[in-house]
Amino acid sequence: MKLTVSVVPNSRKAEVVKISDTSYKVKVDAPPVDGKANSRLIAILADYFNVPKSSINIVKGSLKRRKVIEIN
């Protein structure tokens, strides 16, 4: 399953907001430095979808706010 995710780094709390079936907005409580926001994003999505972190992969946009995520 592929999702389009819009990431908001440095938020006060982590939360996932569903915009449509394949589009989500994720607030991440980590800074966008040294991949910390991406790591936290994967952890938040793994918890939200109840899957292991290893099954989530950033396909496109690892350095951008809009990302394409693949969940196996």
C-alpha atoms as one frame of an Amber mdcrd trajectory, in Angstrom:
protein
   0.000   0.000   0.000   1.399   3.408  -0.967   0.498   6.566   0.917   1.188
  10.247   0.412   2.255  11.810   3.688   2.667  15.469   4.524   5.035  15.814
   7.492   5.064  18.647  10.030   8.313  18.419  12.042   8.923  19.975  15.492
   5.282  19.648  16.556   4.312  19.644  20.203   2.794  16.186  19.977   2.835
  13.349  17.486  -0.422  12.764  15.660  -1.772  11.335  12.418  -4.604  13.073
  10.561  -6.302  11.161   7.744  -7.084  13.432   4.791  -8.235  10.742   2.339
  -7.740   7.003   1.827  -4.167   7.439   0.594  -3.260  10.854   1.993  -2.252
  11.634   5.573  -0.845  14.555   7.537   1.571  13.493  10.276   2.772  15.799
  13.019   6.184  14.653  14.233   7.664  15.656  17.584  11.266  15.528  16.335
  13.496  18.019  14.500  14.312  17.523  10.815  18.009  16.980  11.583  20.109
  13.867  10.886  17.057  11.806   9.906  15.418  12.098  13.338  12.087  13.248
  11.895  12.065  10.380   9.365  12.820   7.820  12.073  10.086   9.229  14.273
   7.684   9.308  11.298   8.247   5.600  10.697   7.666   4.863  14.388   4.445
   6.917  14.456   3.077   5.259  11.303   4.017   1.786  12.558   2.053   2.443
  15.733  -0.907   3.954  13.831  -1.208   1.074  11.333  -0.226  -1.650  13.834
   2.667  -2.963  11.725   6.372  -3.425  12.520   8.716  -0.536  11.674  10.587
  -2.748   9.227   7.526  -2.961   6.964   7.426   0.824   6.410   9.668   2.338
   3.753  10.098   5.927   2.516   9.964   5.547  -1.256  10.175   9.188  -2.299
  10.895  12.529  -0.639  13.130  11.526   2.253  14.460  15.108   2.427  11.124
  16.825   1.752   7.946  17.410   3.757   5.781  15.529   1.240   6.735  11.861
   1.145   5.545   8.690  -0.507   5.460   5.854   2.017   5.095   2.164   1.217
   3.680  -0.228   3.804   4.162  -3.950   3.173
